[in-house]
Amino acid sequence: MACKSKPCNVKKSEIENSGKNIEWTNYPSPNEKKFGNGKFCYFYSCRDVELPLRDYVKKKEPCYENQSYNEFSKCNQNIIKNAEKNGISYIIFFTKYQGNKKSDNKDYRNGYFITGLFPISATRKVQSRIAIKSDSSIFLSITDSIELNEKVWKEWFNEKFPTDKKRRNHNGHYMRKRLNKNDTAMKAIRSHFEKKKSENKLADYIDELKKRKHNYPTKSYLQ
């Protein structure tokens, strides 16, 4: 299903109960003892957009507009609820890119890419789940993103690129690594996003959603 097939309506009840009356709690700095680790989180990308946006018809997270994750729906809650205990400071968003077949980036389609780095700056409880936010997230174009392939996986983890043996193809389910801050992969990812900071496309992601009338409420509404 293409992302433009039907509207993705956020119910008013979900917005009103999204945690707007609960204060955000500051999250430990990546420089604190036992912190600085990262966790891969998979998201489904949209088929009719050149940018590697979430599939906004089916999925509500991550929320680019608020730089939040799990604000509107549960997603990878086991990871989020245990993030502080595990010293997770960075959510590493990756996807199987489904971009527009007619775009200049069509050759990137069906490849796996790290498209976003989300340093956690605060948390709060939203109903039965935990939401996190960032004050410095970076989301890149597909051409600036890190491609995950055999070469990179071998270099980072000394393993073969994960494959679903039953389906005989690569599968994001097997790529959800937890990284120590001193791991080769964690250092490479942080270095890459630091170098690409000036190319942050977060504003373009938000503009694209607004054009398609799939944007979320503003920060002021939630806070």
N, C-alpha and C positions, 0 to 999 in steps of 0.2 A: 504494500500500500504506500503510495506517495504521500508525503506530508501534507499536501494541499487537498487531500480528498475530502476532509470534513473538518469543521472547526473544533478547536480544543477549548472548551469553555471552563473557566475556573469558577466554581460555585461560590456564591457570596458567603455561604456558611463556612466553607473552607478558608476563605480569606479572613473572616471575622474570628475564626478559631485558630489562626495560624501562629499565635504566640505574640501578638502585637502588644499585649499588656505585660509581658514578661521581659525583664531586662536581660540584655546579653551579659554574659560573664566572660571576663578576659581569659584567654587561653595562654598556657605557658609558652614562653619564647622558644624558638628552635635552638637557641644557645644554652638553654637550661639543661642541667644534667639529665640524661636519659632521653632527651628529646632530640628532634632533628631527623627522625625517621620518616619514611614515606610509604604510601599504599596506593597500588594501582586500583582504579575504579573504572569499570567499563560503562559506556553509555551508547545508546543507539543513535546513529546520526541520520539526518534527513536526506531524502533522495532528490529533492528538487531545488536544493540550495547549494551554491558553490562553496560557501563557508561550511566548515564541519560543525554545524549546529546540532543540538539534540533533536530527536524526532519529536517536534513540538505537538503533533497531533496525539501521539500515544504517551508521551512522557512529559512530566512537569519539572524534572530536575536534570541538571543543575539550573538554578535560577540566576541567569546572568545579570538581570536588572538590579538585584539586591546583593550580588556576589554572595549568595547563600546556597546551601545544599541541605535538603530535607525540610525546607521551610513549608512546602506545600504537600509533600507526600513522602512516604517511607521509601527509602532506597539505600541498600547496603547498610542497614541499621546495625548489624553486628559489628561492622568495621567502625562506624561512627561512635557507637556507645562504648567501644573499647579503645578508642583512639588515645585518650589520655593515659590509660593504663599501659598501653604499648608504646608510648612516646611518639605517636604519629603527629608530625607537624605539617606534612604536605599530602594532600590528595592529588594523585596523578591521574588525570582523566585521559582515557584512551578509547579508541573506537575503530570499528571497521568502516572505513569511509564509503559513503553511499552517494556522494555528490552528483550533481546534474550531469547527465550523459552528454549534454550538448556543450558543456563548458570547456574552457581550455585545460581544466584539470581532470578531464575524464580518464586520463591514464592512471590517475591515482586511485580510482575506484576499486573497491574490494581489498585494498591494502589496509594494514593495521598501523595506526598512528597515535602517538602521544600529542594531544592538541592543547591541553590545558594543565597549568600548575596552579594549585590552590593552597597557598599557605594559610593554615587555620589561625584566626586571630581571636575568635570568640565562639561561645556555645550558648544555647538556651534550650529549655524543654518546650516542646510544642505538642500538646496533648500527650500521647503515649510515646512519642519519639524525641530524639535529640536532633536539633538543627545546628549547623555550623556556618560560620561566615568568614569571609576573608576581606582584608582591606588592601590587598595587593595581588589579586589573582591575575594571571596572564593567560589569554586564549589566543591562539595563533591561526593564521591561514593554513590551509593544508600544505602549501609549498614550504612554509617555515616550520612545520611540525616535524617531530622525530619519527621516522618510519621504523617500525618494528619488523625485523626480518631475520633470516637465518644468521647473517653476519653479526648483526647487533646482539642478538640473543646469545650467541656463542661467546662474544666478547664480554658481555655483561655477566652472564650466569654460567658459562661453560657448559651449556646444555643445548640440545636441539630445540628448534622453534616448536612450541607446543602444538600437537596435532590430536584431533579427536580420532582415535583409531577406528571407531565404528563408522564415522562419516568420511574418514580419510581426507580431512581438510583441516586447516588451521582454525582454532576455536578460542575466542576471547576468554571463555570460562577458565581456561588453563593458564592464562597469562596474569592472573591477579596476584602479583608478587607483593610481598611486604619487604621494604628495603631498609637496611640499617644506614644511618647517616654516613658511615664510612665506606659503604659499598661503592664499587666502580659505577654501577648504574645510577645510584642516587647522586653522586658527584657529577656525572655526565649530564643528567637531566637538569640539575640546578644550574650548571654552567651554561647549558644551551639556552635555557629560558632567561637567564641573566643577560646573555648577549642579545637576545631577541626582544628585550623589554621595550625598546623603542618601536617595535613592530606589533605591539599588543593590539589585537583586533576586537577587544571587548566591546567598545562603542559600536563597531560595525555589526557585531552579533546582535546587540540590542536594537539597532536601527532596522536590521533585517526582520526581526520579530514584529516590530511596530508596523512596518510596511505590510506585513501579512496579518496584522491584527491578532497576533498571538502573544502580545507582551503581557507581563504581569503587572499588578499594582505597583505603584512607586514606593520607594523606601519610606517616604513620609507617611504613607498609609499604614505601613506595617509597624512603625516604631512609635 
